[in-house]
């Protein structure tokens, strides 16, 4: 069995024949491995963490991973970056949208794809320039410290999530994101973006020889979005370093069969996002109330011992009196029970 340092060296070499899948089999099992299946959480799930101006969320993410028993985390890059005033405004707007969704839980469930944006405001452009400068100037010691803090509690940073990577990133900024991911000990960079951006990223990904996994939503009207098996196939044909971060909830929401797709494409899938969503573009609901074949997917991972982590992505409205940690605990418990 390779150490994580040796594993990073493997990924850094050009000998990635079957790339992530072959190397993944050497990764140490984590404390949240059940029946050979590694369970984890994306830090996006802790969406009710308080924002403190000028501070990052790392300490809270570490504590929350401990609280839910996650030995594996997909770290959102914004949680490693200092909170700005603009982000606080955006978070407040998002909280208002979530509250509206909670008030109408049977409404249509977000078939849109996350990667499309309207024309940014001057305030947004200023905030983006400031973030870019922070990324370019912040030393890697910041990310070494983050890795140490997760290592200290036995949680592996499996993936580093950089959403929209390439759309308005400079070449130097993208290089920095790869450097950050490697410093954190991540196995893969994940991103919600477009096929157009994926094509532009090819020479940079080839230079770094480090996997990038694309996350799907359920936008079936825009052929530039990742939503269909065909969209994933187009990306996989672009580079041997491209992988799939399969969101089985959104895949179900778009009326595709996650079990069948996993059987066909498991060698190309880096990790799963798990949520329960209604078919036909329906809403994201508490687990057990929608159509995602969560148990069937987990049983398939167990049966075949495929080294594909399954991560909770908490997106349903948090019930009154609860919080994200308590809800993620429930989801983790369901996954463990589904593996028995």
FIVEXLO-780182 format. One line per field, with one value per atom (N, C-alpha, C): residue number from 1; atom name; x, y, z. Coordinates in steps of 0.05 Angstrom, whole numbers, plus 5000, padded with zeros to 4 digits. Layout:
<pts>
i <- [NUM ...]
at <- [CA ...]
px <- [X ...]
py <- [Y ...]
pz <- [Z ...]
</pts>
This chain:
<pts>
i <- [1 1 1 2 2 2 3 3 3 4 4 4 5 5 5 6 6 6 7 7 7 8 8 8 9 9 9 10 10 10 11 11 11 12 12 12 13 13 13 14 14 14 15 15 15 16 16 16 17 17 17 18 18 18 19 19 19 20 20 20 21 21 21 22 22 22 23 23 23 24 24 24 25 25 25 26 26 26 27 27 27 28 28 28 29 29 29 30 30 30 31 31 31 32 32 32 33 33 33 34 34 34 35 35 35 36 36 36 37 37 37 38 38 38 39 39 39 40 40 40 41 41 41 42 42 42 43 43 43 44 44 44 45 45 45 46 46 46 47 47 47 48 48 48 49 49 49 50 50 50 51 51 51 52 52 52 53 53 53 54 54 54 55 55 55 56 56 56 57 57 57 58 58 58 59 59 59 60 60 60 61 61 61 62 62 62 63 63 63 64 64 64 65 65 65 66 66 66 67 67 67 68 68 68 69 69 69 70 70 70 71 71 71 72 72 72 73 73 73 74 74 74 75 75 75 76 76 76 77 77 77 78 78 78 79 79 79 80 80 80 81 81 81 82 82 82 83 83 83 84 84 84 85 85 85 86 86 86 87 87 87 88 88 88 89 89 89 90 90 90 91 91 91 92 92 92 93 93 93 94 94 94 95 95 95 96 96 96 97 97 97 98 98 98 99 99 99 100 100 100 101 101 101 102 102 102 103 103 103 104 104 104 105 105 105 106 106 106 107 107 107 108 108 108 109 109 109 110 110 110 111 111 111 112 112 112 113 113 113 114 114 114 115 115 115 116 116 116 117 117 117 118 118 118 119 119 119 120 120 120 121 121 121 122 122 122 123 123 123 124 124 124 125 125 125 126 126 126 127 127 127 128 128 128 129 129 129 130 130 130 131 131 131 132 132 132 133 133 133 134 134 134 135 135 135 136 136 136 137 137 137 138 138 138 139 139 139 140 140 140 141 141 141 142 142 142 143 143 143 144 144 144 145 145 145 146 146 146 147 147 147 148 148 148 149 149 149 150 150 150 151 151 151 152 152 152 153 153 153 154 154 154 155 155 155 156 156 156 157 157 157 158 158 158 159 159 159 160 160 160 161 161 161 162 162 162 163 163 163 164 164 164 165 165 165 166 166 166 167 167 167 168 168 168 169 169 169 170 170 170 171 171 171 172 172 172 173 173 173 174 174 174 175 175 175 176 176 176 177 177 177 178 178 178 179 179 179 180 180 180 181 181 181 182 182 182 183 183 183 184 184 184 185 185 185 186 186 186 187 187 187 188 188 188 189 189 189 190 190 190 191 191 191 192 192 192 193 193 193 194 194 194 195 195 195 196 196 196 197 197 197 198 198 198 199 199 199 200 200 200 201 201 201 202 202 202 203 203 203 204 204 204 205 205 205 206 206 206 207 207 207 208 208 208 209 209 209 210 210 210 211 211 211 212 212 212 213 213 213 214 214 214 215 215 215 216 216 216 217 217 217 218 218 218 219 219 219 220 220 220 221 221 221 222 222 222 223 223 223 224 224 224 225 225 225 226 226 226 227 227 227 228 228 228 229 229 229 230 230 230 231 231 231 232 232 232 233 233 233 234 234 234 235 235 235 236 236 236 237 237 237 238 238 238 239 239 239 240 240 240 241 241 241 242 242 242 243 243 243 244 244 244 245 245 245 246 246 246 247 247 247 248 248 248 249 249 249 250 250 250 251 251 251 252 252 252 253 253 253 254 254 254 255 255 255 256 256 256 257 257 257 258 258 258 259 259 259 260 260 260 261 261 261 262 262 262 263 263 263 264 264 264 265 265 265 266 266 266 267 267 267 268 268 268 269 269 269 270 270 270 271 271 271 272 272 272 273 273 273 274 274 274 275 275 275 276 276 276 277 277 277 278 278 278 279 279 279 280 280 280 281 281 281 282 282 282 283 283 283 284 284 284 285 285 285 286 286 286 287 287 287 288 288 288 289 289 289 290 290 290 291 291 291 292 292 292 293 293 293 294 294 294 295 295 295 296 296 296 297 297 297 298 298 298 299 299 299 300 300 300 301 301 301 302 302 302 303 303 303 304 304 304 305 305 305 306 306 306 307 307 307 308 308 308 309 309 309 310 310 310 311 311 311 312 312 312 313 313 313 314 314 314 315 315 315 316 316 316 317 317 317 318 318 318 319 319 319 320 320 320 321 321 321 322 322 322 323 323 323 324 324 324 325 325 325 326 326 326 327 327 327 328 328 328 329 329 329 330 330 330 331 331 331 332 332 332 333 333 333 334 334 334 335 335 335 336 336 336 337 337 337 338 338 338 339 339 339 340 340 340]
at <- [N CA C N CA C N CA C N CA C N CA C N CA C N CA C N CA C N CA C N CA C N CA C N CA C N CA C N CA C N CA C N CA C N CA C N CA C N CA C N CA C N CA C N CA C N CA C N CA C N CA C N CA C N CA C N CA C N CA C N CA C N CA C N CA C N CA C N CA C N CA C N CA C N CA C N CA C N CA C N CA C N CA C N CA C N CA C N CA C N CA C N CA C N CA C N CA C N CA C N CA C N CA C N CA C N CA C N CA C N CA C N CA C N CA C N CA C N CA C N CA C N CA C N CA C N CA C N CA C N CA C N CA C N CA C N CA C N CA C N CA C N CA C N CA C N CA C N CA C N CA C N CA C N CA C N CA C N CA C N CA C N CA C N CA C N CA C N CA C N CA C N CA C N CA C N CA C N CA C N CA C N CA C N CA C N CA C N CA C N CA C N CA C N CA C N CA C N CA C N CA C N CA C N CA C N CA C N CA C N CA C N CA C N CA C N CA C N CA C N CA C N CA C N CA C N CA C N CA C N CA C N CA C N CA C N CA C N CA C N CA C N CA C N CA C N CA C N CA C N CA C N CA C N CA C N CA C N CA C N CA C N CA C N CA C N CA C N CA C N CA C N CA C N CA C N CA C N CA C N CA C N CA C N CA C N CA C N CA C N CA C N CA C N CA C N CA C N CA C N CA C N CA C N CA C N CA C N CA C N CA C N CA C N CA C N CA C N CA C N CA C N CA C N CA C N CA C N CA C N CA C N CA C N CA C N CA C N CA C N CA C N CA C N CA C N CA C N CA C N CA C N CA C N CA C N CA C N CA C N CA C N CA C N CA C N CA C N CA C N CA C N CA C N CA C N CA C N CA C N CA C N CA C N CA C N CA C N CA C N CA C N CA C N CA C N CA C N CA C N CA C N CA C N CA C N CA C N CA C N CA C N CA C N CA C N CA C N CA C N CA C N CA C N CA C N CA C N CA C N CA C N CA C N CA C N CA C N CA C N CA C N CA C N CA C N CA C N CA C N CA C N CA C N CA C N CA C N CA C N CA C N CA C N CA C N CA C N CA C N CA C N CA C N CA C N CA C N CA C N CA C N CA C N CA C N CA C N CA C N CA C N CA C N CA C N CA C N CA C N CA C N CA C N CA C N CA C N CA C N CA C N CA C N CA C N CA C N CA C N CA C N CA C N CA C N CA C N CA C N CA C N CA C N CA C N CA C N CA C N CA C N CA C N CA C N CA C N CA C N CA C N CA C N CA C N CA C N CA C N CA C N CA C N CA C N CA C N CA C N CA C N CA C N CA C N CA C N CA C N CA C N CA C N CA C N CA C N CA C N CA C N CA C N CA C N CA C N CA C N CA C N CA C N CA C N CA C N CA C N CA C N CA C N CA C N CA C N CA C N CA C N CA C N CA C N CA C N CA C N CA C N CA C N CA C N CA C N CA C N CA C N CA C N CA C N CA C N CA C N CA C N CA C N CA C N CA C N CA C N CA C N CA C N CA C N CA C N CA C N CA C N CA C N CA C N CA C N CA C N CA C]
px <- [5017 5000 5018 5011 5027 5019 5039 5032 5019 5007 4994 5015 5040 5061 5068 5071 5077 5054 5030 5007 5007 5014 5016 5037 5059 5080 5070 5054 5043 5026 5009 4992 5008 5031 5048 5063 5065 5079 5060 5072 5056 5047 5052 5045 5016 4998 4970 4955 4961 4948 4918 4909 4880 4875 4894 4894 4881 4861 4851 4842 4829 4818 4839 4861 4882 4896 4902 4916 4899 4873 4854 4854 4860 4858 4880 4900 4922 4917 4896 4891 4883 4893 4885 4856 4843 4815 4813 4792 4789 4772 4770 4754 4725 4716 4687 4683 4701 4698 4680 4659 4640 4638 4644 4642 4659 4681 4699 4692 4670 4662 4669 4684 4692 4669 4661 4639 4651 4640 4650 4629 4639 4621 4635 4620 4631 4625 4645 4642 4619 4610 4587 4563 4562 4539 4535 4557 4556 4549 4527 4521 4510 4506 4497 4519 4544 4566 4566 4570 4570 4594 4590 4611 4622 4649 4663 4681 4677 4692 4722 4735 4764 4775 4757 4765 4756 4771 4761 4745 4735 4717 4731 4757 4771 4766 4769 4765 4737 4717 4690 4686 4698 4696 4709 4733 4746 4729 4718 4701 4676 4664 4640 4646 4669 4676 4680 4691 4694 4666 4649 4622 4606 4609 4593 4608 4632 4648 4658 4663 4673 4703 4713 4741 4751 4733 4740 4723 4736 4722 4730 4710 4716 4714 4737 4739 4733 4713 4707 4729 4739 4761 4754 4728 4720 4721 4720 4722 4751 4770 4798 4806 4788 4793 4779 4790 4777 4750 4731 4704 4705 4692 4691 4663 4661 4635 4615 4626 4609 4598 4616 4607 4585 4587 4567 4540 4541 4516 4504 4521 4513 4501 4514 4505 4477 4473 4447 4425 4432 4413 4407 4427 4423 4405 4410 4394 4364 4360 4332 4319 4335 4325 4319 4337 4333 4308 4303 4279 4254 4255 4232 4227 4249 4246 4234 4243 4232 4202 4194 4166 4149 4163 4148 4164 4166 4183 4175 4151 4142 4145 4158 4163 4184 4187 4206 4234 4251 4276 4301 4303 4329 4341 4327 4339 4361 4365 4386 4413 4434 4460 4482 4479 4500 4523 4529 4552 4547 4521 4514 4510 4518 4515 4507 4493 4486 4510 4506 4527 4534 4560 4567 4566 4559 4558 4586 4590 4616 4627 4609 4617 4627 4614 4622 4649 4653 4679 4702 4697 4717 4724 4704 4708 4724 4717 4732 4761 4767 4795 4810 4797 4810 4815 4797 4801 4824 4825 4847 4874 4875 4900 4908 4888 4893 4904 4892 4901 4930 4937 4963 4985 4977 4997 4999 4979 4979 4999 5017 5038 5025 5039 5029 5030 5044 5044 5016 4999 4971 4957 4962 4949 4963 4988 5002 4990 4984 4972 4944 4929 4902 4904 4922 4925 4932 4950 4958 4934 4917 4894 4874 4870 4854 4868 4894 4909 4908 4908 4909 4884 4861 4836 4829 4848 4843 4824 4822 4804 4821 4816 4831 4817 4832 4821 4823 4801 4801 4800 4783 4780 4780 4789 4789 4770 4749 4728 4732 4737 4741 4720 4697 4675 4680 4671 4674 4702 4720 4748 4752 4765 4771 4754 4729 4711 4723 4732 4744 4770 4783 4809 4832 4852 4877 4893 4912 4928 4943 4954 4969 4951 4926 4907 4901 4897 4891 4915 4939 4963 4964 4956 4955 4935 4912 4892 4902 4917 4929 4950 4966 4986 4973 4951 4937 4927 4915 4904 4925 4948 4970 4980 4983 4993 4974 4948 4928 4927 4941 4941 4917 4902 4878 4885 4866 4869 4860 4841 4829 4818 4817 4803 4775 4755 4727 4718 4699 4689 4662 4645 4621 4627 4627 4634 4621 4631 4619 4638 4626 4643 4662 4653 4671 4695 4691 4714 4731 4719 4734 4754 4745 4762 4786 4780 4802 4822 4813 4831 4850 4845 4860 4891 4902 4931 4942 4926 4935 4934 4913 4911 4933 4938 4960 4987 4991 5016 5019 4998 4999 4997 4986 4982 4968 4946 4931 4901 4886 4858 4840 4821 4799 4773 4755 4729 4706 4689 4667 4641 4628 4603 4579 4559 4535 4512 4496 4470 4448 4426 4404 4393 4410 4402 4404 4381 4379 4375 4372 4366 4391 4413 4438 4459 4466 4485 4513 4518 4544 4548 4526 4527 4532 4544 4547 4521 4507 4481 4475 4485 4478 4502 4498 4520 4537 4523 4537 4556 4548 4565 4590 4587 4610 4629 4617 4633 4650 4638 4653 4678 4674 4697 4718 4710 4729 4746 4734 4749 4770 4768 4787 4814 4814 4839 4837 4859 4860 4859 4863 4862 4835 4815 4788 4772 4757 4741 4713 4697 4669 4664 4654 4644 4614 4605 4577 4558 4541 4520 4496 4492 4471 4443 4442 4416 4408 4426 4419 4416 4432 4429 4401 4391 4364 4343 4349 4331 4328 4349 4349 4339 4328 4316 4336 4361 4380 4383 4393 4395 4423 4426 4453 4465 4449 4460 4472 4457 4467 4491 4491 4514 4539 4535 4558 4570 4553 4563 4579 4570 4583 4609 4609 4630 4646 4645 4657 4687 4701 4729 4735 4715 4719 4708 4697 4684 4703 4709 4727 4712 4688 4673 4644 4627 4598 4589 4570 4555 4528 4519 4495 4474 4451 4428 4403 4380 4355 4338 4332 4319 4297 4275 4253 4261 4250 4254 4239 4242 4228 4234 4259 4267 4254 4247 4234 4252 4242 4257 4277 4296 4314 4301 4298 4283 4300 4291 4305 4307 4328 4334 4311 4303 4281 4255 4254 4229 4228 4250 4251 4259 4272 4275 4304 4324 4351 4356 4368 4372 4397 4396 4420 4429 4411 4419 4430 4417 4426 4454 4460 4487 4507 4501 4520 4525 4504 4507 4525 4523 4539 4569 4574 4601 4612 4596 4604 4609 4591 4593 4619 4625 4648 4673 4671 4694 4708 4692 4703 4712 4736 4746 4735 4709 4695 4682 4692 4680 4651 4634 4607 4605 4599 4599 4570 4563 4539 4541 4522 4519 4492 4492 4466 4456 4433 4421 4391 4379 4350 4348 4326 4323 4326 4342 4346 4321 4310 4285 4289 4268 4269 4279 4297 4307 4331 4338 4361 4384 4405 4427 4441 4460 4473 4487 4500 4514 4495 4473 4453 4442 4437 4426 4446 4471 4492 4495 4494 4495 4473 4449 4427 4433 4444 4451 4473 4493 4515 4504 4485 4473 4458 4444 4429 4448 4470 4489 4501 4507 4519 4498 4473 4452 4448 4450 4445 4467 4490 4513 4513 4495 4494 4481]
py <- [4976 5000 5025 5043 5068 5087 5104 5126 5148 5168 5189 5205 5207 5221 5206 5179 5163 5164 5164 5166 5192 5214 5240 5239 5224 5222 5206 5186 5170 5188 5204 5222 5242 5250 5270 5259 5233 5221 5218 5213 5210 5181 5164 5136 5131 5149 5145 5130 5104 5088 5088 5077 5078 5100 5118 5141 5137 5153 5155 5128 5111 5087 5068 5065 5047 5057 5083 5094 5095 5099 5101 5075 5053 5027 5025 5043 5042 5061 5077 5096 5083 5092 5080 5084 5064 5066 5085 5101 5121 5110 5126 5118 5116 5127 5124 5105 5085 5064 5042 5035 5015 4994 4969 4946 4952 4965 4971 4996 5010 5034 5058 5076 5101 5121 5130 5150 5177 5198 5224 5246 5271 5294 5315 5331 5355 5378 5395 5416 5436 5435 5451 5444 5419 5410 5427 5438 5454 5483 5486 5512 5532 5524 5543 5552 5547 5558 5588 5601 5630 5641 5664 5678 5700 5699 5719 5734 5760 5776 5772 5765 5763 5736 5718 5692 5670 5647 5624 5606 5584 5566 5540 5539 5513 5501 5517 5505 5494 5507 5497 5472 5471 5447 5423 5428 5406 5396 5414 5407 5392 5401 5388 5360 5357 5330 5311 5321 5304 5297 5317 5313 5292 5292 5273 5247 5245 5220 5216 5237 5235 5233 5210 5207 5217 5228 5238 5262 5283 5308 5318 5329 5345 5374 5387 5414 5435 5452 5474 5495 5505 5524 5549 5558 5582 5579 5554 5550 5553 5553 5557 5586 5602 5630 5649 5673 5691 5701 5704 5714 5744 5752 5781 5791 5818 5830 5822 5820 5812 5783 5766 5738 5737 5754 5755 5763 5782 5791 5768 5753 5731 5709 5704 5683 5690 5716 5724 5720 5726 5722 5692 5676 5647 5637 5646 5638 5645 5668 5676 5657 5649 5630 5603 5594 5569 5569 5592 5595 5594 5606 5605 5576 5562 5534 5517 5523 5508 5513 5537 5544 5531 5523 5510 5485 5465 5442 5425 5428 5413 5428 5451 5465 5451 5461 5449 5452 5433 5431 5437 5459 5469 5452 5452 5438 5454 5478 5495 5483 5493 5480 5494 5515 5525 5538 5531 5542 5567 5572 5596 5620 5643 5666 5690 5710 5734 5753 5777 5796 5805 5802 5809 5839 5846 5874 5885 5911 5922 5913 5910 5900 5871 5855 5827 5826 5843 5843 5852 5871 5880 5858 5844 5822 5799 5795 5774 5781 5806 5814 5811 5818 5815 5786 5769 5740 5729 5738 5729 5737 5762 5772 5755 5749 5733 5706 5693 5667 5668 5689 5691 5697 5711 5721 5703 5687 5671 5648 5645 5624 5596 5576 5548 5539 5553 5546 5547 5565 5567 5540 5527 5502 5478 5481 5460 5459 5482 5483 5472 5477 5466 5435 5425 5395 5384 5397 5388 5386 5407 5407 5385 5378 5355 5329 5327 5303 5297 5319 5316 5302 5305 5292 5267 5259 5235 5237 5261 5265 5271 5255 5258 5278 5297 5315 5301 5289 5273 5290 5310 5327 5356 5373 5402 5413 5425 5435 5464 5468 5495 5500 5510 5513 5535 5530 5550 5553 5535 5538 5542 5563 5569 5590 5594 5614 5642 5651 5677 5676 5653 5650 5657 5669 5673 5647 5644 5620 5617 5639 5638 5629 5639 5631 5602 5591 5562 5546 5555 5541 5540 5562 5564 5544 5540 5522 5493 5486 5460 5457 5478 5477 5474 5488 5485 5457 5445 5418 5398 5400 5382 5385 5410 5416 5405 5406 5395 5364 5352 5323 5311 5329 5320 5300 5283 5263 5275 5294 5304 5332 5349 5374 5369 5378 5376 5404 5405 5431 5429 5448 5452 5474 5466 5485 5476 5485 5479 5463 5451 5437 5456 5480 5500 5505 5508 5513 5488 5464 5439 5438 5446 5446 5465 5489 5508 5499 5483 5474 5451 5439 5415 5419 5440 5442 5447 5460 5465 5439 5423 5398 5379 5379 5362 5370 5396 5406 5396 5398 5390 5360 5345 5316 5309 5323 5320 5318 5299 5295 5318 5323 5342 5327 5328 5314 5334 5330 5349 5339 5359 5354 5360 5343 5347 5360 5375 5384 5372 5384 5372 5391 5408 5427 5412 5404 5389 5407 5433 5451 5464 5464 5477 5456 5451 5430 5436 5460 5467 5458 5449 5441 5411 5404 5376 5366 5349 5339 5311 5304 5279 5261 5235 5217 5226 5238 5248 5271 5289 5311 5301 5281 5269 5256 5242 5228 5248 5271 5291 5301 5305 5314 5292 5267 5246 5242 5249 5246 5268 5289 5312 5306 5291 5287 5262 5248 5224 5232 5257 5266 5275 5274 5283 5259 5265 5245 5256 5240 5247 5248 5270 5273 5269 5245 5239 5246 5265 5272 5254 5233 5214 5226 5247 5261 5276 5293 5308 5290 5268 5249 5237 5231 5221 5242 5267 5289 5294 5287 5290 5265 5246 5221 5201 5201 5181 5160 5137 5114 5113 5122 5123 5095 5075 5048 5037 5040 5030 5046 5072 5089 5082 5077 5069 5043 5024 4999 5002 5021 5025 5041 5061 5082 5083 5063 5065 5071 5062 5068 5097 5112 5141 5159 5147 5163 5166 5191 5195 5193 5204 5203 5210 5204 5209 5231 5247 5264 5251 5249 5234 5253 5253 5268 5255 5260 5248 5268 5263 5282 5268 5282 5272 5272 5253 5253 5276 5278 5298 5327 5332 5359 5366 5347 5352 5362 5366 5379 5360 5372 5358 5355 5331 5326 5311 5310 5293 5264 5251 5224 5205 5189 5171 5181 5206 5218 5223 5216 5222 5196 5199 5177 5167 5181 5172 5144 5126 5098 5096 5110 5111 5084 5068 5041 5024 5024 5007 5015 5041 5051 5042 5045 5038 5008 4992 4963 4955 4970 4964 4970 4992 4998 4976 4967 4946 4919 4912 4886 4885 4907 4907 4918 4929 4941 4962 4977 4999 5021 5032 5052 5080 5083 5108 5118 5139 5150 5160 5157 5167 5189 5214 5237 5248 5254 5268 5297 5305 5333 5342 5356 5364 5389 5386 5409 5412 5393 5397 5418 5432 5452 5440 5452 5442 5447 5426 5430 5449 5462 5480 5465 5477 5464 5446 5442 5425 5443 5430 5444 5425 5435 5419 5395 5398 5376 5353 5360 5339 5326 5341 5329 5312 5320 5303 5278 5279 5255 5235 5245 5228 5215 5231 5220 5199 5205 5185 5159 5162 5138 5122 5135 5121 5106 5119 5105 5081 5083 5060 5038 5045 5024 5011 5027 5017 4997 4999 4981 4955 4953 4928 4906]
pz <- [5000 5000 5000 4982 4980 5003 5010 5028 5011 5024 5009 4993 5004 4989 4964 4966 4943 4922 4933 4915 4899 4912 4898 4877 4882 4862 4838 4843 4821 4803 4815 4799 4784 4795 4782 4758 4756 4733 4709 4687 4663 4660 4680 4678 4688 4680 4690 4669 4667 4647 4650 4672 4678 4698 4701 4718 4745 4751 4778 4789 4773 4783 4793 4777 4785 4810 4810 4833 4858 4854 4876 4893 4881 4895 4916 4915 4934 4958 4957 4978 5003 5025 5051 5056 5067 5075 5099 5099 5120 5143 5164 5187 5181 5159 5152 5128 5126 5107 5118 5103 5111 5089 5097 5078 5053 5057 5034 5019 5026 5012 5029 5017 5031 5030 5053 5055 5064 5054 5062 5058 5056 5054 5039 5023 5011 5030 5034 5054 5047 5022 5014 5032 5041 5058 5083 5093 5118 5111 5096 5085 5105 5130 5150 5168 5160 5176 5176 5199 5200 5184 5171 5157 5174 5178 5193 5174 5172 5153 5156 5135 5135 5145 5153 5163 5144 5143 5127 5145 5133 5147 5155 5153 5157 5184 5205 5232 5235 5225 5227 5210 5186 5170 5184 5195 5210 5232 5248 5271 5261 5239 5229 5218 5205 5195 5219 5240 5264 5275 5276 5288 5273 5246 5230 5225 5235 5231 5203 5189 5161 5160 5149 5146 5119 5104 5077 5071 5060 5053 5026 5012 4988 4997 4996 5007 4985 4990 4972 4975 4953 4955 4969 4967 4981 5011 5021 5050 5060 5042 5049 5045 5036 5029 5049 5053 5072 5062 5080 5073 5068 5047 5040 5045 5045 5048 5026 5002 4979 4983 4992 4997 5019 5039 5060 5048 5030 5017 5000 4986 4969 4987 5010 5028 5039 5045 5055 5034 5009 4987 4983 4986 4983 5005 5030 5053 5048 5036 5030 5010 4989 4969 4982 5000 5013 5031 5044 5060 5043 5020 5001 4992 4987 4979 5001 5026 5049 5052 5045 5048 5026 5004 4982 4973 4991 4985 4961 4951 4928 4902 4903 4879 4861 4837 4819 4830 4825 4840 4826 4813 4804 4781 4758 4736 4723 4732 4722 4729 4716 4718 4732 4746 4763 4749 4725 4712 4696 4690 4675 4694 4687 4703 4686 4699 4685 4684 4674 4673 4702 4710 4737 4743 4767 4775 4779 4779 4785 4812 4832 4858 4856 4840 4837 4823 4803 4789 4807 4824 4843 4862 4873 4891 4878 4852 4837 4834 4828 4825 4851 4873 4899 4906 4899 4905 4888 4863 4845 4857 4867 4878 4903 4920 4944 4936 4915 4907 4897 4882 4871 4892 4913 4932 4957 4962 4987 4985 5004 5002 5007 4996 4999 5028 5045 5074 5085 5074 5083 5079 5056 5049 5062 5067 5083 5111 5123 5149 5149 5128 5125 5124 5108 5107 5134 5148 5175 5194 5192 5211 5205 5180 5173 5181 5175 5182 5212 5228 5257 5267 5253 5262 5245 5228 5212 5189 5178 5155 5130 5109 5084 5066 5056 5035 5009 5000 4976 4951 4950 4927 4935 4916 4920 4899 4908 4890 4883 4857 4846 4825 4833 4814 4793 4769 4747 4737 4745 4738 4708 4701 4673 4661 4671 4658 4659 4682 4684 4699 4699 4712 4693 4703 4687 4688 4669 4669 4695 4706 4731 4754 4753 4775 4774 4750 4747 4757 4750 4760 4790 4802 4832 4843 4830 4840 4840 4819 4818 4840 4844 4865 4892 4896 4922 4926 4905 4907 4914 4901 4906 4935 4944 4971 4992 4986 5005 5005 4986 4985 4971 4956 4943 4920 4914 4893 4866 4867 4843 4848 4827 4828 4817 4830 4820 4812 4793 4785 4771 4776 4760 4740 4714 4693 4668 4645 4619 4601 4580 4561 4547 4542 4529 4546 4572 4591 4592 4593 4594 4570 4547 4523 4527 4538 4542 4563 4581 4603 4595 4572 4565 4566 4554 4555 4583 4600 4628 4644 4640 4654 4645 4619 4609 4620 4623 4635 4664 4679 4708 4712 4692 4694 4720 4725 4750 4743 4753 4744 4752 4734 4739 4734 4753 4751 4748 4728 4722 4736 4748 4763 4746 4747 4731 4746 4732 4742 4725 4723 4708 4686 4676 4655 4628 4618 4593 4569 4573 4551 4539 4554 4546 4540 4514 4508 4518 4527 4538 4567 4580 4608 4611 4634 4641 4654 4640 4650 4640 4617 4603 4601 4596 4590 4566 4546 4523 4530 4548 4555 4570 4587 4600 4579 4560 4540 4524 4518 4503 4519 4544 4561 4563 4568 4571 4546 4522 4497 4494 4510 4508 4521 4543 4558 4575 4577 4594 4624 4630 4658 4666 4648 4655 4667 4688 4702 4707 4719 4724 4755 4764 4792 4789 4791 4785 4809 4804 4824 4817 4833 4827 4831 4847 4851 4826 4817 4792 4768 4768 4746 4745 4769 4771 4764 4773 4767 4737 4723 4693 4679 4696 4685 4673 4684 4676 4698 4691 4710 4722 4747 4759 4762 4768 4771 4745 4724 4698 4689 4693 4685 4701 4727 4744 4734 4727 4716 4691 4674 4648 4651 4669 4669 4695 4711 4738 4736 4716 4713 4709 4700 4694 4716 4737 4758 4782 4789 4812 4838 4840 4865 4860 4879 4876 4895 4887 4905 4909 4933 4940 4952 4939 4949 4938 4949 4940 4926 4900 4883 4867 4863 4847 4817 4803 4774 4760 4734 4718 4728 4736 4745 4771 4787 4813 4834 4859 4880 4894 4907 4925 4952 4962 4987 5007 5032 5052 5042 5049 5039 5046 5026 5030 5020 5011 5002 4971 4957 4929 4913 4890 4872 4867 4879 4874 4885 4870 4879 4897 4919 4937 4946 4956 4966 4944 4921 4898 4890 4889 4882 4902 4927 4948 4949 4944 4943 4919 4898 4874 4880 4894 4903 4921 4939 4958 4943 4926 4912 4895 4881 4863 4876 4900 4913 4896 4881 4866 4884 4880 4899 4893 4893 4887 4912 4924 4948 4943 4963 4962 4982 4973 4991 4994 5019 5024 5013 4997 4990 4999 5022 5034 5020 5007 4993 4999 5012 5019 5041 5043 5064 5092 5109 5136 5152 5165 5181 5204 5212 5235 5259 5274 5298 5294 5268 5262 5251 5242 5229 5210 5195 5174 5186 5208 5221 5227 5239 5247 5222 5201 5177 5163 5162 5150 5165 5192 5208 5200 5195 5186 5160 5141 5115 5117 5133 5137 5148 5167 5180 5159 5141 5120 5102 5094 5077 5090 5116 5130 5132 5137 5139 5112 5090 5063 5055 5068 5061 5077 5096 5112 5096]
</pts>
